[in-house]
Amino acid sequence: MATDGRGRVIVREGPLGFVFLLAYIGAAIYFVSLSNGTFWGVILGLLQAIVWPAYVVYHLLVLLGA
């Protein structure tokens, strides 16, 4: 039986990606609601929503005294 050299790839990260999407949407709502409502305030809120895990790690390290 001859094969054409192509392998089968199965990606199973769909549910985890959905969880990350929900986390981003929740963070975006939170940070945009804290903004002053201007265009650049909303853009800054969306950018903060991308990097919110860094905020969490920073505040945890401050809390631990590191």
Protein Blocks (a to p, Z undefined) as FASTA:
>chain_A
ZZehiacdddfklmmmmmmmmmmmmmmmmmmmmpgoiaklmmmmmmmmmmmmmmmmmmmm
mmnoZZ
